[in-house]
Amino acid sequence: MTVIRTLGVLGLCALPLAAPAQSISSMLAQSGLSPEDFHTMGQAARTLYADTTPVAGASTTWTNPDSGSHGGVTLTGVEGNCVDIQHSVHPQGAEEAREIRNRRCQSDTGDWLNAAE
C-alpha cells in the first residue's frame, strides 16, 4: 500500500509531509486520482466531521462512476477541534490501495482547515 501524508489543498490534500513540496498537479499525477476523485473523496470525509460531532472510528465510502475510482474514509482520531483522517483509495486501474492521511482543525470562525500533524 502506498502511503501519502498530506498538509493541505482542495479541501483535502496537497503536500506530502515527508517529501519536498510538490505541485498539486504532481500530487494528482502520482496518486492516480482525478481532481473529481479528490473532490468526491473530500466531500465524503466532510460528512464525518463538518456538520456533526466527530467520532473516532466513524467511516464512509465514496465512488466516482466517471473515473471508476473509489475508496473509504475513516476518522482515526479526534483531539480538541481537530480530526485525523485516513483515506484508503483505489484509483482506476491501480493494483493496490493507496493510503492518504491528513489532519483538519476547526478554526474560531467554524472553517475546517488543513493542519500539520
Secondary structure, 3 states (H helix, E strand, C coil): CEEEEECCCCCCCCCECCCCCCCHHHHHHHHCCCHHHHHHHHHHHHCCCCCCCCCCCCEEEEECCCCCCEEEEEEEEEECCEEEEEEEEECCCCCCCEEEEEEEEECCCCCEEEECC
